[in-house]
């Protein structure tokens, strides 16, 4: 079933696309906790609200 998953979205939009495709394929899956370490640079850079809007637009119009 994994061979049928085709991610086409870039950036973080791929995460929602992956969940959608796994759900549609009815594949079994499990989540595992991860530990993310952010650098000082990435914390200062941050994430703009516009990026979230861009991801939403990509998901809706794909």
LINWO-V886978 format. One record per backbone hydrogen bond with DSSP energy under -1.0 kcal/mol. CO is the residue of the C=O (numbers start at 1). NH is the residue of the N-H. Records with the same first field share a line. If there is no record, write none. Layout:
CO = NH ; NH
This chain:
1 = 4
2 = 5
10 = 13
11 = 14
12 = 15
13 = 17
14 = 18
15 = 19
16 = 20
17 = 21
18 = 22
19 = 23
20 = 24
21 = 25
22 = 27
39 = 43
40 = 44
41 = 45
42 = 46
49 = 53
50 = 54
51 = 55
52 = 56
53 = 57
54 = 58
55 = 59
56 = 60
57 = 61
